[in-house]
Amino acid sequence: MTHPNERTIEAARLSFNEELLSADYPSIHHDDEAVERLVDWLAPRAGGTYLDLATGAGVMAFAAAAREPAARVIGVDIADAAIARNREAAREQGCANIEFRLMDGRSLDFPDATFDGMTWRYALHHFPDLEHTLADARRVLKPGSPFAVADAVRHPADEPDFINRFQALKPDGHVRIYTAEALVELFRAQGFEVKARFASAITFTRALDADYRALIADMPPEVLDLYRVKVAGDEARLTFEVLNVRFLAPAGRPL
Ligand SMILES: C[S@@+](CC[C@H](N)C(=O)[O-])C[C@H]1O[C@@H](n2cnc3c(N)ncnc32)[C@H](O)[C@@H]1O
């Protein structure tokens, strides 16, 4: 019998192979200002090697590679169609310092201390065992190197956990969105240090079926207001806060 985590990953693969190639994806997910700030945090330098975990359409990987053409950037993801398209885009753009690999980010196939920095944007909530993934990130990062992370966060006043119940209705391998403080604590527990943080936002629409409508109808208006939920006809529009954090990998030996 397939383990539930494997079903989650397969759902993400199938969903993102379609979504990442759609025309809507860039308009929702390309927040240029936040991307540039994350690349500032990564600070790629000539001769350095950088990992973009769960690279998707390669937004972070292409931005990092463009910032320092003498750095090497590797993007990994389970979505094979996206990886194939990213490779083609890199060839078309003559971007020689970027490489895309099909890889499950739950088990990073790289030697210890390979990377001078790492990015992980909008993907943490798809990973079922964060303790394991963060320990592996720590392993492949050189001690003291930056890890720039961005993901949607649950509002602390969202007691019914609307955000996770809403996202779980989409079959895309959703695991869990954390509050900002819980997310930071997960990294601290693995020895990562917080160096800087800022908030940004992601706004999107979702086509409503009966399950979405029932969930929204069940929520107190003040909870819906936390995410600026607006229903119009067959669609809902929502805004999620995104936490962007610059962590530093611990300088010492693994815990
Ligand atoms: C919302 S997209 C974000 C993509 C990209 N990081 C960005 O900033 O646009 C989430 C990505 O996580 C990937 N993903 C989910 N689980 C994964 C895993 N176990 N290993 C690698 N990639 C994974 C999906 O295939 C998808 O590309």
The ligand as a MOL file (V3000), in Angstrom:
LIG
                    3D

  0  0  0     0  0            999 V3000
M  V30 BEGIN CTAB
M  V30 COUNTS 27 29 0 0 0
M  V30 BEGIN ATOM
M  V30 1 C 3.9020 26.6690 -5.4040 0
M  V30 2 S 5.1940 25.8420 -6.2430 0 CHG=1
M  V30 3 C 6.5670 26.9320 -5.9410 0
M  V30 4 C 7.6030 26.8360 -7.0200 0
M  V30 5 C 8.7800 27.8140 -6.9160 0
M  V30 6 N 9.6030 27.5530 -5.7430 0
M  V30 7 C 8.3660 29.2580 -6.9540 0
M  V30 8 O 8.8750 30.0310 -6.1540 0
M  V30 9 O 7.5500 29.6410 -7.8330 0 CHG=-1
M  V30 10 C 5.5860 24.4590 -5.1910 0
M  V30 11 C 6.6280 23.5400 -5.8070 0
M  V30 12 O 7.0230 22.5430 -4.8620 0
M  V30 13 C 7.3270 21.3780 -5.6080 0
M  V30 14 N 7.4260 20.2570 -4.6740 0
M  V30 15 C 6.4780 19.7710 -3.8580 0
M  V30 16 N 6.9600 18.7370 -3.1530 0
M  V30 17 C 8.2570 18.5590 -3.5350 0
M  V30 18 C 9.2970 17.6530 -3.1710 0
M  V30 19 N 9.0980 16.6830 -2.2680 0
M  V30 20 N 10.5030 17.7850 -3.7530 0
M  V30 21 C 10.7280 18.7400 -4.6900 0
M  V30 22 N 9.7780 19.6030 -5.0860 0
M  V30 23 C 8.5590 19.5320 -4.5100 0
M  V30 24 C 6.1860 21.3120 -6.6040 0
M  V30 25 O 6.4210 20.4200 -7.6640 0
M  V30 26 C 6.1290 22.7820 -7.0310 0
M  V30 27 O 6.9920 23.0180 -8.1010 0
M  V30 END ATOM
M  V30 BEGIN BOND
M  V30 1 1 1 2
M  V30 2 1 2 3
M  V30 3 1 2 10
M  V30 4 1 3 4
M  V30 5 1 4 5
M  V30 6 1 5 6
M  V30 7 1 5 7
M  V30 8 2 7 8
M  V30 9 1 7 9
M  V30 10 1 10 11
M  V30 11 1 11 12
M  V30 12 1 11 26
M  V30 13 1 12 13
M  V30 14 1 13 14
M  V30 15 1 13 24
M  V30 16 1 14 15
M  V30 17 1 14 23
M  V30 18 2 15 16
M  V30 19 1 16 17
M  V30 20 1 17 18
M  V30 21 2 17 23
M  V30 22 1 18 19
M  V30 23 2 18 20
M  V30 24 1 20 21
M  V30 25 2 21 22
M  V30 26 1 22 23
M  V30 27 1 24 25
M  V30 28 1 24 26
M  V30 29 1 26 27
M  V30 END BOND
M  V30 END CTAB
M  END
